[in-house]
């Protein structure tokens, strides 16, 4: 079973933003962002910081907590 590491899909939905919008903001391929949203792949740390800036959230808000799991 694959474990979800990031909450990107959830945060985008909360902000009513799309994968395509985020891809445009970051200059990334929409397919890449889609993989991040499905936890098929993970963004690098630097990219994660860029995502947090784009969405105006703390980088911790983009990650699932390992506590209580």
C-alpha positions as CSV (number, residue, x, y, z in Angstrom):
1,X,0.0,0.0,0.0
2,X,1.3,3.4,-1.0
3,X,1.4,6.0,1.7
4,X,0.4,9.5,0.9
5,X,3.2,11.8,1.8
6,X,2.0,15.2,0.7
7,X,-1.3,17.0,1.1
8,X,-1.0,19.0,-2.2
9,X,-4.3,17.8,-3.6
10,X,-6.1,18.7,-0.4
11,X,-4.5,22.1,-0.2
12,X,-5.3,22.9,-3.8
13,X,-8.9,21.9,-3.3
14,X,-9.2,24.0,-0.2
15,X,-8.0,27.0,-2.1
16,X,-10.1,26.2,-5.2
17,X,-6.9,26.0,-7.3
18,X,-6.1,23.4,-10.0
19,X,-3.1,21.3,-10.9
20,X,-2.9,23.3,-14.1
21,X,-2.8,26.6,-12.3
22,X,0.0,25.4,-10.0
23,X,2.0,24.0,-13.0
24,X,1.8,27.4,-14.7
25,X,2.9,29.2,-11.5
26,X,5.9,26.9,-11.1
27,X,6.8,26.5,-14.8
28,X,6.3,22.8,-14.5
29,X,4.6,20.2,-16.7
30,X,1.0,19.6,-15.6
31,X,1.6,15.9,-15.7
32,X,4.4,16.4,-13.1
33,X,2.1,18.3,-10.8
34,X,-0.6,15.6,-11.2
35,X,1.9,13.0,-10.1
36,X,2.6,15.0,-7.0
37,X,-1.1,15.4,-6.3
38,X,-1.6,11.6,-6.5
39,X,1.6,10.9,-4.5
40,X,3.0,8.9,-7.4
41,X,6.0,11.2,-7.2
42,X,7.2,13.8,-4.8
43,X,8.5,17.3,-5.4
44,X,12.0,18.2,-4.3
45,X,12.5,20.2,-1.2
46,X,13.2,23.4,-3.1
47,X,10.1,22.9,-5.2
48,X,8.0,22.2,-2.1
49,X,9.1,25.6,-0.8
50,X,8.1,27.2,-4.1
51,X,4.7,25.5,-3.9
52,X,4.2,26.7,-0.3
53,X,5.0,30.3,-1.4
54,X,2.6,30.0,-4.4
55,X,-0.2,28.8,-2.1
56,X,0.7,31.1,0.7
57,X,0.9,28.3,3.2
58,X,3.5,26.9,5.6
59,X,5.5,24.1,4.0
60,X,4.4,21.9,6.9
61,X,0.8,22.3,5.7
62,X,1.8,20.5,2.5
63,X,2.9,17.4,4.4
64,X,0.9,14.7,6.2
65,X,2.0,14.4,9.8
66,X,3.6,11.1,10.7
67,X,2.2,11.5,14.3
68,X,-0.9,9.4,15.1
69,X,-0.3,7.0,12.2
